[in-house]
Each structure stands twice: as structure tokens, then as C-alpha cells.
Amino acid sequence: MNFLNELNDNQRVAAEHIYGAAMVIAGAGSGKTRVLTYRIAHMMENGIDPFNILALTFTNKAAKEMTERISNISGGHEAKNITMGTFHSVFSKILRFNSDRIGFPSNFTIYDTQDSRSLIKDIIKGFNLDDKAYKPSQVFGRISTAKNNLISPEAYNDNPDIKLEDKQSRRPEMGRIYTSYMNRCQRSGAMDFDDLLYYTNVLLRDFPDVLHYYQHKFKYILVDEYQDTNFAQYLIIKQLAAAYENICVVGDDAQSIYSFRGANIENILNFKKDYPDFSLFKLEQNYRSTKNIVEAANSVIKNNKDQIYKKVWTDNQVGEKIEVIRTLTDNEEGRAISSKIFDKQKLGGTYNDFAILYRTNRQSRSFEESLRKLNIPYKVYGGLSFYQRKEIKDLLAYFRLSANPNDEEALKRVINYPRRAIGKTSIEKLIVAANKYSTSIWEIISDFNKYPVDINRGTQSKIGVFVTMIKSFQVEVNEKDAFTLAERIAKASGIMRELVSEKNKGPEEVERFQNIEELLAGIQEFVNSSEDGEVKTLADFMLEVALLTDADQDKPEEKNHVSLMTIHSSKGLEFPNVFLVGLEENLFPSQMALQSRTELEEERRLFYVAVTRAMNSCTISYASSRFLWGQSISCEPSRFLDEIDDAYLSFNTVRKPMGRHGSNQGFPARTGGLNKPLGAAPAGLRSLKEVKRTQQSQGKSEGIVIKVGFDVQHERFGKGKVTNVEGTGPDQKATIFFPHHGSKTILLRFANLEILN
């Protein structure tokens, strides 16, 4: 029990709790993972069988680290008997064990987003639908939303409200696409990520014996990041916990930022309704950030109405105030931040100590250009991950076919790569035939006598050679270790030969070959990590790869560089110095999030997450103008800056171009107040609130009234007609119909509309 002495009082009380329902509300940097880890170790020390513990996380990395820490604390191997992992990894194993119940093979493939969109694109084409109206990404998003809300294709097609929504959005065939998509996936023996949760719910709903088994196997359930769960995850947890109600959820409602992925903040806010006798524990001491950063974040998040109250505090040093930098343009913003990093790094530390966080990926351009000019190394996170590169996807497709030859997307990808003179028309005929005979493409090409297709004998012969090769790989899938078979496939398929022949063409081709070598090295490492002489197969490796999360694939490296990423990507990370950029209305908060309180409050939580990534210093910047949609747009400071108590801020205005050698000569010496902005506010303003009020009164005509029926001109959307006006004063909004963009509801004080009549 001595290990519990390492916790503070609140952490210890939460860790010592074992029986019944409990919710641990953990503020940013308060050590929630530590509490979860010690709680499990404490349970095991008190005689609870690790086989009866289910711990769910949102990244494989977190699960692995927790298992290792529990092993170190408990001093044994029992931690490996805990069922611990991501929702998708844990439930994919349950589905494989019970796959026959839901009509899937145990070796089903897991499709990534690219695979799913490719299949949807095929379906849209097969139905002769307009791919501009039915964009694969939007269709996939609609199907994903339906699955996360456990709406089957049958229920989707029978719901008049859903059908009306699709009709109004000019996509009346959505239900038919959804039905075909599910059928094609099942025919291919494939599930996407949403299916792993959807079918787990189907399994627990339709097979009471399966539900009973897992309810009594998992007598103790722990869930990390509970605020990020969606409806499907919530229902699985609720069903599994129903027998014993020994459930502990850990999270922070103030860091719920993934509603666009289906996350529902109501799950954590309404936990007390599901478990009225629950115990509540609050972790409010922040170990990460300075007092100024913690208090600044508190002063913003308190403006949210829907939240579980807590007062985050810290014993850390007061630290420097948050510097707010105003620049004239977004390019100047890039130069200012890059110069600050250049100067700060010269004082000590490494470039790894710096992160630039932004609301949208498109903002990275000006910072990348400025960092390059100062020879500052950097990496943009959230781009194309290693496993999404073409050459890697090609080889992985061969691996997938070897384990599951019915995998339609993998087969389409490599049946003619490297080139075998099997044309696009022949592949399309195979797809049509598979639909006609309600079977997989593999079954068609394995027996042309049984399934006649209008393809000439020469092409059939080439396809036959491909089939024979895949069958030879299949035989070895469960016999050879992953590396031995992977290396053979890379050579026998012709991929290695193809890439070797391209190596002399340029650096990109060399990199592609090196990426294949890196993949094979990773598989070798995977095989070498085997314990107790267990043979790790290629199927085992493919399962691990398929279940990698974004955080697992794209984590900060040890190399010395500045990290650039969206705020969403930064969650769970921390940096000594954070630069939070682009703090302007309609950018952050996003214009798309100004339609409701719920959306605005999520944007505020996103801001809270960004500020609390900082350990020692946080710098916030905004530009007076930004180049968007081919023109310069005037910008106003974000309302979130208004909400930070001025006691935690210092103001700075960049008035000169950056020096040739990266010096900060554009920064005024004093920081006690806001220096005179460029042609904007008068001298003497000391807070951002005053600056913003002055800017709002300037450049806007007094007494202009917008009425229904007015024709107006908008900077981005062009000409439109006002169809509705609501609200008063600064909160007045207008709904405007733009012929090329549809109806938009816009906050008038930021719209800069020109009245045309």
C-alpha cells in the first residue's frame, strides 16, 4: 500500500475507492492517468482478480504505458491479465471471438477512412449518382453518424425525419448508399471503425448469453477520457456495468472537444442520473502550468454554462504573464512568432520546447515559411501518417489479401500493381459481376467457369497468375512469422523490384523505397517482441496496425524541432512554451460554431485545452487582417481574449517588419499596456476589451439597419437577400440566402455587410 503515499490527498481518496460507481473529474495537468493506474494497482493488491478488470482508453499508447506502470508498482506479471486497451481494440477481439453470431469471418479486415471512402465512391458511381452532390467524404460522415447513434440501414430508411433531411440536402439516395455500403462490407468480410462499436452493441443486444458472459467477466470497469465517449460507447459501457455497477469513469468536461467525431458531453454531465449513488472525486491541483496560465484558463472556462464546477489551482510559480501579440497581417504574425522562438531558444533549451497551435490546418503556411527563413527546424503534425503513404498502403493491401482474400478494397488496389495489364474496364466488370452474383470479387476470379464474366481469355489468364500468387501467401499466413512472410510478399509481389527500379529517379522515389524498408524493420521488431516463444503472424501485425489511433501514429519525436499542430491534435500533450495563434472572431471561435450556445461552449473548451498545454509560457497572437479566399479580410480579436482577466495578460503590437537575422526589433520594449495599434485605437488603451470596443465603433456606419428583403453584399459569399433578422444590439443575427452558398445565419456585428438597395 506504500505506493499510494506518492499521491496527494484527493488523488489517494479516488485511488482507494473500489466498489460502486465513481466519477473522477480531473482538471488539466492534475494527474488523472496516475490516479487510474494506482487505482487498478490498489484493486489488485486488495485481491481483485485482474481477469475481472476492464480498462478502456482512447490510445494504445496510453494502455501500454498504464500496463507497464501497474507491473512496476505490483512487481509482477499479473497486470498483463487485465483487459486493457482502446474501445476499438478491446471490442474487435470480442467480435472476432463471436464473429459467427453476426455473420462475419473471424479474420475480418478493418477498413480505414480511405478504404471506406473508396468503397462509397464505387457505390455512388454504380448508382449513377452525381459525385458532387454525393461527395464520398460527406456520405461517409453521414453513415458514421448513423452508426454512432446505432441507427441501422433499415431504421435509417424507415425514418421519415431522416429521409426528409436527406431530401432537403439534395441527397435522397443516402439510405440506399448506406444499405449497399453495409452489404458490401459484409460481403468483403470487412468492418470500419464505427462497425466495431456498432456490431458490439448488436452482439450484446441480440445475444443475452454473450452479454451475461461479459457482464460477469468484467466485474470492474474503468474508463479514461469519459467526456470523449459517443452514444455507442456509452451504451456498451452501461450494458456491461449493469450487473455489478463497479464502474469508475475519469475525465474532464472542460476538455470535451470532439463532438464532430460523435463525442457527447452529456455522457459525463449526466453520469449522476445513470448512477444516483455514485461517488464524486475532484482532482483540482494542476502540476503542469504556472499560476498565471492556470488562472487565465480558469477565467475563460467559467463562462461556460454546462459544466461540472471545479476550481483548478497550482502550487507552481506565478510565472510570466500571457503575452498577447497583435500584428497587421497573418504573414507578419508568422514572422513575429518565429522570431520570438528564435530569440527564446538562444536563451537556452531546445526547439522541442516550443509548439505552435492553431484552430485549422490551413494556418500553418505563414509559420512554416517564417520558420524556414530563420532555419528553425519544425514538424507539422496531423498530416499524412506513415501508414497512409501510397507505397505502405500498397504493401499492406497484399498483407490484408493474404489474411482475407475477400477484402474488396485491398484486391482492387493491387490486382494491377505492379502492372499486370489488367485494365480498369476489366476491374469494373468484376465489380459488376460480384454485385450480380452477390459474392466477392475473389470468388469470381477464383472460378470464372462458375461465374462467367465478359473478360477476354488473355486477361483471365493474367488474373489467374495473380490468384495463384495470393493463394501461395495464404497458405503461409498462419505458419510463418510476420517478418518472414512480409519480406517474401514484398519481393514476390514485385513491389520491391518496382521501387528499386525507380530509386534513381529522384529523392521522392528513394524515400518510398526507404519507407518500405522501415515498414519491414518495424515488422521485424514486432516479431522480436514476442514472449514465451509465441509466433507472431502477419495477421497479428495487421490487427495491431489497423487499430492504431491518430495519437499512436503521429506522436512528437525526440528530434529537435518546433511542433506545429491543430489544437485538437495537441490534447494530451504538454510543452514548456506554447504559441496559440489566430485568435480572431470567425476563426477562433469558428464562424461555424456561432449558431448555438452548445457549439460556442465547445469552442471555449477548445481554447481552454490550448492554453493548458503550456507549462512555463503561453503567447497568444492575432492579426488585424488575414488573406482568405483570394482577398484580404479585416479581423477582430477573439471574444475569448475578452474573457481572460487582464491581470494575467501583457500586450504587445508588432509595428515593424522582422529583422533580416530574426531579431525581435519589431517588438516594443515595454509590455505593461497595449501600444498604439496601426491606424486603429488611440493611445492610452490598456486592455484588449478597450481596443476591441474602439475597433468595433470605427469603420462601421452609425444607424445602419438591416431588414428582411434587403439585398446585401458579403465579403466571402457575395450577393444575397436577407430572409430573417433576430436579436438586438451586438447579438443581432440575420439569415441571408446566397445563390451559390445557400442560407447562412451571420452575426451582424462581424459581417461587414454592404447594403445594395
Salt bridges, closest charged atoms under 4 A:
GLU6 OE1 - ARG34 NH2 3.45
GLU16 OE2 - ARG12 NE 2.93
GLU65 OE2 - LYS61 NZ 3.14
ASP112 OD2 - LYS393 NZ 2.63
ASP115 OD1 - LYS393 NZ 3.48
ASP115 OD2 - ARG400 NH1 2.98
ASP122 OD2 - ARG184 NH2 3.96
ASP122 OD2 - LYS412 NZ 2.18
GLU165 OE1 - ARG142 NH2 2.92
ASP166 OD1 - ARG142 NH2 3.10
GLU173 OE1 - ARG176 NE 2.72
ASP192 OD2 - LYS147 NZ 2.77
ASP195 OD1 - LYS147 NZ 2.86
ASP206 OD1 - ARG205 NE 2.61
ASP209 OD2 - ARG101 NH2 2.77
ASP224 OD1 - LYS32 NZ 2.98
GLU225 OE2 - LYS32 NZ 3.13
GLU225 OE1 - LYS571 NZ 3.11
ASP228 OD2 - LYS571 NZ 3.30
ASP252 OD1 - LYS310 NZ 2.81
ASP253 OD1 - LYS310 NZ 3.52
GLU295 OE1 - LYS311 NZ 3.34
GLU320 OE2 - LYS344 NZ 3.57
GLU323 OE1 - LYS340 NZ 2.83
ASP330 OD2 - ARG365 NH2 3.78
GLU333 OE1 - ARG626 NH2 3.00
ASP343 OD1 - LYS346 NZ 3.98
GLU369 OE1 - ARG365 NH1 3.25
GLU391 OE1 - ARG512 NE 3.59
ASP394 OD2 - LYS390 NZ 2.58
ASP394 OD1 - ARG413 NE 2.81
ASP407 OD2 - ARG400 NE 2.84
GLU408 OE2 - ARG184 NH2 2.57
GLU408 OE1 - ARG187 NH2 3.83
GLU409 OE2 - LYS412 NZ 2.91
GLU428 OE2 - LYS125 NZ 2.76
ASP454 OD2 - LYS429 NZ 3.61
GLU476 OE2 - LYS480 NZ 3.30
GLU476 OE1 - ARG488 NE 2.81
GLU487 OE2 - LYS491 NZ 3.99
GLU502 OE1 - ARG512 NH1 2.84
GLU531 OE1 - LYS80 NZ 2.93
ASP550 OD2 - ARG261 NH2 3.92
GLU557 OE2 - LYS379 NZ 3.01
GLU574 OE1 - ARG288 NE 2.87
GLU584 OE2 - ARG626 NH2 2.65
GLU585 OE1 - ARG639 NH2 3.01
GLU585 OE2 - LYS692 NZ 3.84
GLU601 OE2 - ARG597 NH1 3.73
GLU602 OE1 - ARG605 NH2 3.40
GLU603 OE2 - ARG359 NH2 2.74
ASP642 OD2 - LYS692 NZ 3.64
GLU643 OE2 - ARG604 NH2 2.80
ASP646 OD1 - LYS689 NZ 3.66
ASP711 OD1 - LYS721 NZ 2.91
